[in-house]
């Protein structure tokens, strides 16, 4: 059993830094594309055997130090029956985005452990096969709420932010509903066998520090408290973690996953040493020639050398058109420290 | 003469905080739209009388404490004959984006003071009419270079970043060419009468801290040194200034204009007291009801109260669909401190 990742999460790793990559089971992999060619995306998410198979791909072919469950942050809105589907080239679409406070009140109250049982099944299939830890995940309430309001990806989340400012009360109601379901969902994942969880607030970067505290941090905290008794490490990620890191540290997650704007070595100086840091190579570096990938990766590893709470990752997810061989090269460089 | 703004830039303001707003002469103003209905955007930029008239609008109708020249950061690429035009609803389009290092070498060597003489004329028309200081401006070389490579607005600047990483040498050549022209351009603006300049790096937020140092900060520094003898205060703005502020402070600008992610009061603690801070209300607050605009504005003013080097502004430019009366309300709140 390779437990570098779990040791680093406890800030107790005395060996090389472990590596895994956000969106490591994704379209940049030829093996993924071969499966995806035969199945719509959501079918892959819903089918425990397919989800488990896809989860294993980067472990088998790249040799990363942790697996992350293949799924999507929008399975909770799907369970809330807002009409989720994926359009190739566009991404997620929600057919019935929330438009009024009454829409929030009218949301169904699903038994999330029943509705998302397929996720638990995938986890149970995976654990016996894995020799590295398995990470579960979910979307952060702010990001999930934003999707439910915008209905699709949005550059500036104008509709969400206007709602948030004009009617903060109903927005909080929505965030709280999502948070409660998310706690149930993470509990289910942990009971099924995940050994760590990561919460993704992909869209937090549109927020001011005050808005982040009120509408994002509050619910990160509620979730951390909700799953505390399960004793599984939790990693917080947001776009904007460079700016919001000191707020995130206040609520004492196991780790903070940092976007690529910040200097991780500088950040290590301000984040308490009992919180691990994860990140933060610019994913665009993976389009560059090998020498640059090697130089940037080595520089990051050198800067974090000897750091018992460091996990190598990107500052954001892998993109579909990143050359596969460059990702393989990256993993090899980190493993050969 | 209202010199609150210039005093604040020297960190010597003992009165209320001055206010001006990025993109204050813009489409959110009915008076602007009336002029714009009669003239294409670039004609307004090229015509000194129209540019001066538009520059005056927010001074006359809103009562801001500084005027900023009505122009565009892309006038330098235009002088480099890359085929600039503006499409309504899309924004700037460059017909012949740079594609190879040879394209950079083949760029013409315009006499920028001659090519952009219309800007100097607008400044000379404006100064006698103004009872507040006049700000000149330019794009930062990284942002201008990105437009010249992408050819239009881009979410992630993938093409630019790939060029930057695959062929940093030619990218530096481009940044240096733009920087030299920019120095000439700012000198011309200063000689014509602007009393401060602001350099806009609107797209710097896609960069990592190391990339920012190499490809953005280097050229900010070259420009500051190039205009130093003119003794006019310079303000640096970038998306990402929350993260890059300590790097910006190293090169000692007169002021740093901060995006809305950061807590300005926290930032004041780490930025030396001889550098003024400008910002940083979230522009989206201006879509909110009056009470929220008032609360957020008062909170920011209270936090920066007694600060001799503080200029009230937004964290980014005003957007076309922001209600005009909300901007008026904002200016009134700040002026009635």
Contacts between the chains, C-beta under 8 A, distances in Angstrom:
chain1	res1	chain2	res2	distance
A	155	B	155	6.6
A	156	B	284	7.8
A	158	B	284	7.0
A	158	B	287	7.7
A	161	B	284	4.6
A	161	B	287	7.5
A	162	B	284	7.2
A	162	B	287	5.0
A	162	B	288	7.4
A	165	B	284	7.0
A	165	B	285	6.6
A	165	B	287	6.8
A	165	B	288	3.8
A	165	B	289	7.8
A	165	B	292	5.6
A	166	B	287	7.8
A	166	B	288	6.1
A	166	B	289	6.3
A	166	B	292	8.0
A	205	B	261	7.0
A	206	B	284	8.0
A	207	B	261	7.3
A	208	B	260	4.6
A	208	B	261	6.4
A	208	B	280	7.9
A	208	B	282	4.5
A	208	B	315	7.4
A	209	B	261	6.4
A	209	B	262	6.1
A	209	B	263	4.3
A	209	B	266	7.8
A	210	B	263	7.5
A	210	B	296	7.8
A	210	B	299	7.7
A	211	B	282	7.1
A	212	B	261	7.9
A	240	B	261	6.1
A	242	B	242	7.8
A	242	B	243	4.8
A	243	B	242	4.8
A	243	B	243	6.0
A	243	B	261	4.4
A	243	B	262	5.9
A	244	B	261	7.6
A	260	B	208	4.6
A	261	B	205	7.0
A	261	B	207	7.3
A	261	B	208	6.4
A	261	B	209	6.4
A	261	B	212	7.9
A	261	B	240	6.1
A	261	B	243	4.4
A	261	B	244	7.6
A	262	B	209	6.1
A	262	B	243	5.8
A	263	B	209	4.3
A	263	B	210	7.6
A	266	B	209	7.8
A	280	B	208	7.9
A	282	B	208	4.5
A	282	B	211	7.1
A	284	B	156	7.8
A	284	B	158	7.0
A	284	B	161	4.5
A	284	B	162	7.1
A	284	B	165	7.0
A	284	B	206	8.0
A	285	B	165	6.6
A	287	B	158	7.7
A	287	B	161	7.5
A	287	B	162	4.9
A	287	B	165	6.7
A	287	B	166	7.8
A	288	B	162	7.4
A	288	B	165	3.8
A	288	B	166	6.1
A	289	B	165	7.8
A	289	B	166	6.3
A	292	B	165	5.6
A	292	B	166	8.0
A	296	B	210	7.8
A	299	B	210	7.7
A	315	B	208	7.4
